[in-house]
Amino acid sequence: MKTRVYVTLKNGVLDPQGKAIHHALEGLGFSGVNDVRAGKLIELDLEESVSDADIEAMCRKLLANTVIENFRIERAAA
């Protein structure tokens, strides 16, 4: 089963990559961009037997730094 994990920085955590993207967009002449926050998308191909709790444990132990990052799990519909 295809599963996506979206990892984003928590509010209040500085995002230097997002700032660099924002600056580059302005340098390329794009206006109207107020802020940029960069994150990660991790795609997993899992067996049906892998539980939601197992996926959450993967996120908490490895895929996301829960001190500064949030994560959201999205499983593909069967």
C-alpha positions as CSV (number, residue, x, y, z in Angstrom):
1,M,0.0,0.0,0.0
2,K,1.3,3.4,-1.0
3,T,1.7,5.7,2.0
4,R,2.9,9.3,2.1
5,V,4.3,11.0,5.1
6,Y,4.4,14.8,5.0
7,V,7.0,16.4,7.3
8,T,6.8,20.1,8.0
9,L,8.5,22.4,10.5
10,K,6.4,23.4,13.5
11,N,5.2,27.0,13.7
12,G,7.8,29.3,15.3
13,V,10.8,27.2,14.0
14,L,13.1,29.1,11.7
15,D,13.2,27.8,8.1
16,P,16.4,28.9,6.4
17,Q,15.6,26.8,3.3
18,G,12.2,28.4,3.0
19,K,13.8,31.9,3.4
20,A,16.3,31.0,0.6
21,I,13.5,29.9,-1.7
22,H,11.6,33.1,-1.0
23,H,14.6,35.2,-1.7
24,A,15.3,33.4,-4.9
25,L,11.7,33.7,-6.1
26,E,11.9,37.5,-5.5
27,G,15.2,37.6,-7.4
28,L,13.6,35.9,-10.3
29,G,10.9,38.6,-10.4
30,F,8.0,36.7,-8.8
31,S,5.9,39.0,-6.6
32,G,3.1,38.3,-4.2
33,V,4.9,35.5,-2.3
34,N,4.5,36.4,1.4
35,D,6.3,33.4,2.9
36,V,7.7,30.0,2.1
37,R,8.0,27.0,4.3
38,A,9.9,24.0,3.0
39,G,9.2,20.4,4.1
40,K,9.6,16.8,3.1
41,L,7.4,14.2,1.4
42,I,8.4,10.6,2.1
43,E,6.6,7.9,0.0
44,L,6.5,4.4,1.4
45,D,5.4,1.2,-0.3
46,L,4.1,-0.9,2.6
47,E,2.4,-4.3,3.0
48,E,-1.2,-4.2,3.9
49,S,-0.4,-5.8,7.3
50,V,1.6,-2.6,8.4
51,S,-0.6,-0.9,11.0
52,D,-1.2,2.8,11.4
53,A,0.5,2.6,14.8
54,D,3.6,1.1,13.1
55,I,3.7,3.9,10.6
56,E,3.4,6.5,13.3
57,A,6.2,4.8,15.2
58,M,8.4,5.0,12.1
59,C,7.7,8.7,11.9
60,R,8.4,9.3,15.6
61,K,11.6,7.2,15.7
62,L,13.1,8.1,12.3
63,L,11.2,10.0,9.7
64,A,10.5,13.2,11.6
65,N,12.3,15.1,14.4
66,T,9.2,15.6,16.6
67,V,11.0,18.3,18.6
68,I,10.8,20.7,15.6
69,E,8.7,18.9,13.0
70,N,5.1,17.8,12.6
71,F,4.1,14.9,10.4
72,R,0.9,13.8,8.6
73,I,0.3,10.3,7.3
74,E,-1.8,9.7,4.2
75,R,-2.6,6.1,3.2
76,A,-3.8,5.5,-0.4
77,A,-7.3,4.2,-0.6
78,A,-7.5,0.5,-1.2
